[in-house]
Amino acid sequence: MEPAGERSPALQGVAFGVSILSFFALGWLGWGTGGHLPTGAQIALMVVAALVSVGLAAFAWRRWRTTRLPAVPDIERRLSGRAFGVIIGVEWIGLGIVSGILGGTGHTDAIAPVICAGVGLHFIPLAQLFGVRAYYVTAAVMCLLAVLTFILAPSTPALWTVLPGVGAAITLYATCIALLAWNPTRGTLTAATSSPAR
């Protein structure tokens, strides 16, 4: 006999968020370590990271399928969805323009930390929209990674990608764990999701 209520849209949002964040964590890890590790070590690292990403996403979706909560008004879901789309659209367009300018002016080294900062900043409105306090921490850490990269990388060129890449990957994986630790009967999440953070 299934529990009363409906499948939680908040937990569905968490499942989407964990899936997207873990996918981009994998991408950031590849960006940060590519060219800096022996081929065998790079492949092994990415395989392990891919398994971690799949495991996190699978756990999140299983939790959504097996948990029932009181219904959430459809209007609340629709409004959250529209605002989410605007935030993501602004993020992608803004980062695309800035990356193009940096690439066109010969400042390609700065692309990774700038994108890291941009992705971090977009978590602030998402935190306000979905009531996910962990996103504020994610935003702060990713912006700090960008600042540290600009401070440290000029003397150690590898850090232009290693620091924001590996740092962002760890941060996004930690955010996934924070989302999975959320208690749907006590938290304030309404239709929580996360963005396709780059």
TORMITOR-564896 format. One record per residue (C-alpha): residue number from 1; x, y, z. Coordinates in Angstrom, 2 decimals. Example, Ala and Ser with C-alpha at 12.3 -4.5 7.8 and 13.67 -1.06 7.14 Angstrom:
BEGIN
{zake 1,{12.30,-4.50,7.80}}
{zake 2,{13.67,-1.06,7.14}}
END
This chain:
BEGIN
{zake 1,{0.00,0.00,0.00}}
{zake 2,{1.46,3.37,-1.05}}
{zake 3,{1.65,6.18,1.51}}
{zake 4,{-0.96,8.93,1.34}}
{zake 5,{-0.30,12.14,-0.55}}
{zake 6,{1.46,12.80,-3.82}}
{zake 7,{4.99,12.54,-5.03}}
{zake 8,{6.66,15.66,-3.75}}
{zake 9,{7.42,18.35,-6.36}}
{zake 10,{10.09,19.62,-3.97}}
{zake 11,{11.83,16.25,-3.96}}
{zake 12,{11.40,16.07,-7.72}}
{zake 13,{13.17,19.42,-7.91}}
{zake 14,{15.90,18.09,-5.64}}
{zake 15,{16.29,15.09,-7.93}}
{zake 16,{16.58,17.34,-10.99}}
{zake 17,{19.00,19.58,-9.13}}
{zake 18,{21.22,16.73,-7.97}}
{zake 19,{21.23,15.22,-11.47}}
{zake 20,{22.22,18.51,-13.10}}
{zake 21,{24.72,19.56,-10.44}}
{zake 22,{26.44,16.18,-10.41}}
{zake 23,{26.68,16.23,-14.21}}
{zake 24,{28.30,19.66,-14.22}}
{zake 25,{30.53,18.69,-11.29}}
{zake 26,{31.86,15.96,-13.56}}
{zake 27,{32.41,18.51,-16.31}}
{zake 28,{34.21,20.92,-14.00}}
{zake 29,{36.44,18.11,-12.75}}
{zake 30,{37.38,17.21,-16.31}}
{zake 31,{38.11,20.85,-17.11}}
{zake 32,{40.21,21.28,-13.99}}
{zake 33,{42.30,18.14,-14.36}}
{zake 34,{42.51,17.82,-18.14}}
{zake 35,{46.11,18.01,-19.31}}
{zake 36,{47.44,17.98,-15.75}}
{zake 37,{47.30,14.23,-15.04}}
{zake 38,{48.69,11.15,-16.80}}
{zake 39,{46.13,9.68,-19.20}}
{zake 40,{45.51,6.59,-17.08}}
{zake 41,{44.98,8.58,-13.92}}
{zake 42,{42.69,11.01,-15.72}}
{zake 43,{40.52,8.20,-17.08}}
{zake 44,{40.33,6.48,-13.69}}
{zake 45,{39.41,9.72,-11.94}}
{zake 46,{36.67,10.54,-14.43}}
{zake 47,{35.23,7.02,-14.26}}
{zake 48,{35.03,7.21,-10.47}}
{zake 49,{33.50,10.69,-10.65}}
{zake 50,{30.95,9.50,-13.22}}
{zake 51,{29.93,6.65,-10.94}}
{zake 52,{29.56,9.08,-8.04}}
{zake 53,{27.40,11.38,-10.20}}
{zake 54,{25.17,8.52,-11.33}}
{zake 55,{24.88,7.23,-7.77}}
{zake 56,{23.84,10.62,-6.39}}
{zake 57,{21.25,11.12,-9.11}}
{zake 58,{19.86,7.60,-8.73}}
{zake 59,{19.49,8.04,-4.98}}
{zake 60,{17.72,11.38,-5.44}}
{zake 61,{15.21,9.97,-7.93}}
{zake 62,{14.56,6.89,-5.81}}
{zake 63,{13.82,9.15,-2.85}}
{zake 64,{11.31,11.11,-4.93}}
{zake 65,{9.57,7.95,-6.12}}
{zake 66,{9.18,6.50,-2.63}}
{zake 67,{8.18,9.63,-0.67}}
{zake 68,{4.67,11.06,-0.47}}
{zake 69,{3.89,14.55,0.83}}
{zake 70,{0.85,16.88,0.83}}
{zake 71,{0.05,18.48,-2.52}}
{zake 72,{1.60,21.80,-3.56}}
{zake 73,{-0.61,24.30,-5.48}}
{zake 74,{-0.02,24.20,-9.25}}
{zake 75,{0.29,28.00,-9.40}}
{zake 76,{3.28,27.84,-7.04}}
{zake 77,{5.00,25.35,-9.30}}
{zake 78,{4.35,27.39,-12.44}}
{zake 79,{5.62,30.64,-10.94}}
{zake 80,{8.79,28.95,-9.66}}
{zake 81,{9.35,27.40,-13.07}}
{zake 82,{9.11,30.74,-14.88}}
{zake 83,{11.47,32.50,-12.48}}
{zake 84,{13.91,29.61,-12.73}}
{zake 85,{13.91,29.88,-16.52}}
{zake 86,{14.67,33.61,-16.36}}
{zake 87,{17.57,33.09,-13.94}}
{zake 88,{19.12,30.37,-16.07}}
{zake 89,{18.61,32.32,-19.28}}
{zake 90,{20.34,35.40,-17.88}}
{zake 91,{23.19,33.25,-16.56}}
{zake 92,{23.88,31.45,-19.83}}
{zake 93,{23.58,34.55,-22.00}}
{zake 94,{25.77,36.59,-19.67}}
{zake 95,{28.46,33.94,-19.38}}
{zake 96,{28.40,33.35,-23.12}}
{zake 97,{28.95,37.04,-23.85}}
{zake 98,{31.70,37.44,-21.26}}
{zake 99,{33.48,34.27,-22.39}}
{zake 100,{33.34,35.47,-25.98}}
{zake 101,{34.84,38.82,-25.03}}
{zake 102,{37.62,37.20,-23.00}}
{zake 103,{38.42,34.77,-25.77}}
{zake 104,{38.35,37.46,-28.43}}
{zake 105,{40.69,39.73,-26.50}}
{zake 106,{43.25,37.04,-25.74}}
{zake 107,{42.34,36.55,-22.09}}
{zake 108,{41.40,32.88,-22.34}}
{zake 109,{43.08,32.06,-19.02}}
{zake 110,{40.45,34.11,-17.23}}
{zake 111,{37.49,32.22,-18.71}}
{zake 112,{37.38,29.41,-16.13}}
{zake 113,{37.45,31.61,-13.00}}
{zake 114,{35.01,34.11,-14.51}}
{zake 115,{32.56,31.33,-15.33}}
{zake 116,{33.08,29.92,-11.84}}
{zake 117,{32.14,33.29,-10.35}}
{zake 118,{29.15,33.67,-12.67}}
{zake 119,{27.84,30.24,-11.80}}
{zake 120,{28.32,31.02,-8.14}}
{zake 121,{26.39,34.28,-8.38}}
{zake 122,{23.41,32.62,-10.03}}
{zake 123,{22.90,30.48,-6.93}}
{zake 124,{21.93,33.59,-4.96}}
{zake 125,{18.58,34.18,-6.71}}
{zake 126,{18.02,30.42,-6.77}}
{zake 127,{18.49,30.33,-3.00}}
{zake 128,{15.89,33.08,-2.62}}
{zake 129,{13.50,31.46,-5.10}}
{zake 130,{13.54,27.95,-3.68}}
{zake 131,{14.46,28.58,-0.06}}
{zake 132,{17.64,26.52,-0.30}}
{zake 133,{20.06,28.05,2.17}}
{zake 134,{22.87,25.76,1.03}}
{zake 135,{22.93,27.68,-2.26}}
{zake 136,{24.22,30.77,-0.46}}
{zake 137,{27.22,28.76,0.69}}
{zake 138,{27.69,27.37,-2.82}}
{zake 139,{27.64,30.92,-4.21}}
{zake 140,{30.16,32.18,-1.67}}
{zake 141,{32.58,29.30,-2.17}}
{zake 142,{32.53,29.49,-5.97}}
{zake 143,{33.09,33.24,-5.94}}
{zake 144,{35.93,32.76,-3.46}}
{zake 145,{37.48,30.16,-5.77}}
{zake 146,{37.41,32.69,-8.60}}
{zake 147,{39.08,35.36,-6.47}}
{zake 148,{41.77,32.94,-5.29}}
{zake 149,{42.42,31.90,-8.87}}
{zake 150,{43.10,35.49,-9.93}}
{zake 151,{45.42,35.91,-6.95}}
{zake 152,{47.38,32.65,-7.23}}
{zake 153,{47.30,31.66,-10.89}}
{zake 154,{49.57,34.40,-12.31}}
{zake 155,{52.52,32.75,-10.55}}
{zake 156,{51.27,29.17,-11.15}}
{zake 157,{49.58,29.03,-14.57}}
{zake 158,{48.10,25.56,-14.08}}
{zake 159,{45.83,27.01,-11.40}}
{zake 160,{43.85,28.96,-14.01}}
{zake 161,{41.89,25.76,-14.62}}
{zake 162,{42.86,23.46,-11.74}}
{zake 163,{41.61,25.70,-8.93}}
{zake 164,{38.22,26.72,-10.35}}
{zake 165,{37.71,23.34,-12.02}}
{zake 166,{38.47,21.00,-9.14}}
{zake 167,{37.17,23.48,-6.59}}
{zake 168,{33.84,23.91,-8.38}}
{zake 169,{33.49,20.14,-8.78}}
{zake 170,{33.96,19.56,-5.05}}
{zake 171,{31.59,22.43,-4.24}}
{zake 172,{28.85,21.13,-6.53}}
{zake 173,{29.17,17.59,-5.19}}
{zake 174,{28.93,18.98,-1.65}}
{zake 175,{25.81,20.90,-2.68}}
{zake 176,{24.29,17.67,-3.98}}
{zake 177,{24.87,16.06,-0.60}}
{zake 178,{23.32,19.07,1.15}}
{zake 179,{20.22,18.76,-1.05}}
{zake 180,{19.94,15.05,-0.35}}
{zake 181,{20.25,15.71,3.39}}
{zake 182,{17.24,18.05,3.33}}
{zake 183,{14.27,16.81,5.37}}
{zake 184,{11.07,17.44,3.33}}
{zake 185,{8.89,17.44,6.43}}
{zake 186,{10.85,20.23,8.12}}
{zake 187,{12.47,22.40,5.46}}
{zake 188,{11.16,25.34,3.47}}
{zake 189,{11.86,24.00,0.00}}
{zake 190,{8.82,24.44,-2.24}}
{zake 191,{9.78,23.24,-5.68}}
{zake 192,{13.50,23.15,-5.27}}
{zake 193,{15.67,22.53,-8.21}}
{zake 194,{19.03,23.63,-9.36}}
{zake 195,{20.50,25.06,-12.47}}
{zake 196,{22.65,23.63,-15.20}}
{zake 197,{25.67,25.15,-13.58}}
{zake 198,{28.62,25.10,-15.84}}
END
